[in-house]
């Protein structure tokens, strides 16, 4: 999410996924994490679903 508009793939943005993950690891927590992407009208449209999934997986 950038400027409160959902991006196509997970990565850096308004919510710091990497920090959340590191905080959980530091606490000794290893949860199962599900990533759900919900694009909206103002989301960029520059890649297809498999491409967005591949980028999100690499950034997770």
N, CA and C atoms as an extended XYZ file, in Angstrom:
180
Properties=species:S:1:pos:R:3:atomname:S:1:resname:S:1:resid:I:1 pbc="F F F"
N         0.854       -1.157        0.000 N   UNK     1
C         0.000        0.000        0.000 CA  UNK     1
C         0.906        1.227        0.000 C   UNK     1
N         0.629        2.142       -0.869 N   UNK     2
C         1.353        3.406       -0.939 CA  UNK     2
C         0.325        4.532       -0.962 C   UNK     2
N         0.454        5.460       -0.039 N   UNK     3
C        -0.504        6.568        0.059 CA  UNK     3
C        -1.943        6.068        0.148 C   UNK     3
N        -2.107        4.978        0.888 N   UNK     4
C        -3.409        4.364        1.138 CA  UNK     4
C        -4.082        3.792       -0.119 C   UNK     4
N        -3.294        3.499       -1.141 N   UNK     5
C        -3.800        2.829       -2.345 CA  UNK     5
C        -3.078        1.491       -2.442 C   UNK     5
N        -3.846        0.403       -2.561 N   UNK     6
C        -3.248       -0.927       -2.614 CA  UNK     6
C        -2.362       -1.065       -3.837 C   UNK     6
N        -1.173       -1.604       -3.633 N   UNK     7
C        -0.265       -1.891       -4.739 CA  UNK     7
C        -0.589       -3.280       -5.283 C   UNK     7
N         0.095       -3.657       -6.334 N   UNK     8
C        -0.169       -4.959       -6.948 CA  UNK     8
C         0.531       -6.109       -6.239 C   UNK     8
N         1.626       -5.826       -5.580 N   UNK     9
C         2.405       -6.867       -4.914 CA  UNK     9
C         2.862       -6.355       -3.555 C   UNK     9
N         3.108       -7.271       -2.638 N   UNK    10
C         3.601       -6.885       -1.322 CA  UNK    10
C         5.055       -6.464       -1.413 C   UNK    10
N         5.386       -5.456       -0.648 N   UNK    11
C         6.749       -4.943       -0.590 CA  UNK    11
C         6.759       -3.755        0.348 C   UNK    11
N         7.725       -2.886        0.207 N   UNK    12
C         7.778       -1.688        1.033 CA  UNK    12
C         6.574       -0.796        0.765 C   UNK    12
N         6.146       -0.089        1.778 N   UNK    13
C         4.997        0.786        1.593 CA  UNK    13
C         4.520        1.358        2.902 C   UNK    13
N         3.221        1.618        3.000 N   UNK    14
C         2.641        2.234        4.185 CA  UNK    14
C         2.710        1.323        5.407 C   UNK    14
N         2.709        0.017        5.194 N   UNK    15
C         2.781       -0.951        6.291 CA  UNK    15
C         4.118       -1.669        6.195 C   UNK    15
N         4.842       -1.746        7.282 N   UNK    16
C         6.179       -2.330        7.285 CA  UNK    16
C         6.111       -3.826        7.599 C   UNK    16
N         5.904       -4.639        6.555 N   UNK    17
C         5.804       -6.092        6.718 CA  UNK    17
C         7.094       -6.682        7.266 C   UNK    17
N         8.231       -6.163        6.818 N   UNK    18
C         9.515       -6.696        7.284 CA  UNK    18
C         9.701       -6.463        8.775 C   UNK    18
N         9.298       -5.306        9.263 N   UNK    19
C         9.435       -5.032       10.699 CA  UNK    19
C         8.532       -5.959       11.507 C   UNK    19
N         7.293       -6.151       11.047 N   UNK    20
C         6.378       -7.051       11.746 CA  UNK    20
C         6.982       -8.450       11.833 C   UNK    20
N         7.502       -8.927       10.717 N   UNK    21
C         8.106      -10.256       10.696 CA  UNK    21
C         9.274      -10.336       11.669 C   UNK    21
N        10.135       -9.326       11.666 N   UNK    22
C        11.296       -9.337       12.556 CA  UNK    22
C        10.870       -9.287       14.016 C   UNK    22
N         9.856       -8.492       14.342 N   UNK    23
C         9.362       -8.416       15.723 CA  UNK    23
C         8.845       -9.780       16.186 C   UNK    23
N         8.116      -10.480       15.317 N   UNK    24
C         7.602      -11.805       15.668 CA  UNK    24
C         8.749      -12.788       15.890 C   UNK    24
N         9.743      -12.757       15.007 N   UNK    25
C        10.908      -13.636       15.156 CA  UNK    25
C        11.631      -13.327       16.461 C   UNK    25
N        11.815      -12.041       16.757 N   UNK    26
C        12.499      -11.647       17.995 CA  UNK    26
C        11.758      -12.135       19.240 C   UNK    26
N        10.439      -12.249       19.144 N   UNK    27
C         9.626      -12.729       20.263 CA  UNK    27
C         9.543      -14.258       20.306 C   UNK    27
N        10.184      -14.913       19.345 N   UNK    28
C        10.151      -16.369       19.298 CA  UNK    28
C         8.847      -16.911       18.742 C   UNK    28
N         8.125      -16.078       18.024 N   UNK    29
C         6.842      -16.474       17.441 CA  UNK    29
C         7.064      -16.802       15.968 C   UNK    29
N         6.536      -17.937       15.546 N   UNK    30
C         6.682      -18.364       14.158 CA  UNK    30
C         5.304      -18.739       13.612 C   UNK    30
N         4.459      -17.733       13.365 N   UNK    31
C         3.093      -18.032       12.932 CA  UNK    31
C         3.023      -18.379       11.446 C   UNK    31
N         1.944      -19.013       11.066 N   UNK    32
C         1.630      -19.225        9.660 CA  UNK    32
C         1.055      -17.911        9.158 C   UNK    32
N         1.610      -17.371        8.109 N   UNK    33
C         1.179      -16.068        7.602 CA  UNK    33
C         0.525      -16.248        6.244 C   UNK    33
N        -0.639      -15.662        6.077 N   UNK    34
C        -1.338      -15.668        4.801 CA  UNK    34
C        -1.334      -14.254        4.246 C   UNK    34
N        -0.948      -14.121        2.996 N   UNK    35
C        -0.941      -12.809        2.357 CA  UNK    35
C        -2.114      -12.750        1.394 C   UNK    35
N        -2.966      -11.774        1.578 N   UNK    36
C        -4.113      -11.599        0.691 CA  UNK    36
C        -4.015      -10.220        0.070 C   UNK    36
N        -4.005      -10.180       -1.233 N   UNK    37
C        -3.870       -8.910       -1.933 CA  UNK    37
C        -5.214       -8.515       -2.523 C   UNK    37
N        -5.640       -7.306       -2.254 N   UNK    38
C        -6.908       -6.801       -2.773 CA  UNK    38
C        -6.634       -5.514       -3.537 C   UNK    38
N        -6.564       -5.615       -4.848 N   UNK    39
C        -6.354       -4.409       -5.639 CA  UNK    39
C        -7.659       -3.637       -5.733 C   UNK    39
N        -7.559       -2.360       -6.007 N   UNK    40
C        -8.742       -1.511       -6.090 CA  UNK    40
C        -8.654       -0.639       -7.333 C   UNK    40
N        -9.643        0.187       -7.530 N   UNK    41
C        -9.740        1.002       -8.742 CA  UNK    41
C        -8.470        1.810       -9.015 C   UNK    41
N        -7.874        2.389       -7.986 N   UNK    42
C        -6.698        3.245       -8.182 CA  UNK    42
C        -5.373        2.482       -8.147 C   UNK    42
N        -5.429        1.172       -7.938 N   UNK    43
C        -4.200        0.374       -7.933 CA  UNK    43
C        -3.585        0.372       -9.329 C   UNK    43
N        -2.254        0.386       -9.406 N   UNK    44
C        -1.632        0.293      -10.729 CA  UNK    44
C        -1.964       -1.058      -11.358 C   UNK    44
N        -1.944       -1.122      -12.654 N   UNK    45
C        -2.237       -2.365      -13.364 CA  UNK    45
C        -1.086       -2.624      -14.330 C   UNK    45
N         0.047       -3.085      -13.773 N   UNK    46
C         1.248       -3.261      -14.585 CA  UNK    46
C         1.714       -4.706      -14.672 C   UNK    46
N         1.037       -5.620      -13.979 N   UNK    47
C         1.454       -7.025      -13.999 CA  UNK    47
C         0.241       -7.929      -13.834 C   UNK    47
N         0.408       -9.194      -14.200 N   UNK    48
C        -0.683      -10.148      -14.029 CA  UNK    48
C        -0.581      -10.807      -12.652 C   UNK    48
N        -1.543      -11.636      -12.320 N   UNK    49
C        -1.596      -12.278      -11.010 CA  UNK    49
C        -0.356      -13.086      -10.655 C   UNK    49
N         0.097      -13.993      -11.542 N   UNK    50
C         1.301      -14.761      -11.213 CA  UNK    50
C         2.541      -13.881      -10.996 C   UNK    50
N         2.676      -12.813      -11.770 N   UNK    51
C         3.813      -11.905      -11.575 CA  UNK    51
C         3.732      -11.234      -10.203 C   UNK    51
N         2.552      -10.756       -9.829 N   UNK    52
C         2.370      -10.104       -8.529 CA  UNK    52
C         2.660      -11.090       -7.400 C   UNK    52
N         2.214      -12.335       -7.557 N   UNK    53
C         2.458      -13.359       -6.538 CA  UNK    53
C         3.954      -13.626       -6.392 C   UNK    53
N         4.653      -13.732       -7.506 N   UNK    54
C         6.093      -14.005       -7.469 CA  UNK    54
C         6.845      -12.880       -6.749 C   UNK    54
N         6.500      -11.633       -7.031 N   UNK    55
C         7.154      -10.495       -6.376 CA  UNK    55
C         6.807      -10.468       -4.895 C   UNK    55
N         5.537      -10.693       -4.563 N   UNK    56
C         5.120      -10.708       -3.159 CA  UNK    56
C         5.865      -11.787       -2.386 C   UNK    56
N         5.982      -12.971       -2.976 N   UNK    57
C         6.676      -14.086       -2.320 CA  UNK    57
C         8.139      -13.735       -2.074 C   UNK    57
N         8.778      -13.086       -3.033 N   UNK    58
C        10.184      -12.703       -2.884 CA  UNK    58
C        10.362      -11.657       -1.787 C   UNK    58
N         9.356      -10.815       -1.570 N   UNK    59
C         9.440       -9.744       -0.570 CA  UNK    59
C         8.967      -10.166        0.807 C   UNK    59
N         8.400      -11.359        0.912 N   UNK    60
C         7.840      -11.799        2.198 CA  UNK    60
C         8.917      -12.279        3.138 C   UNK    60
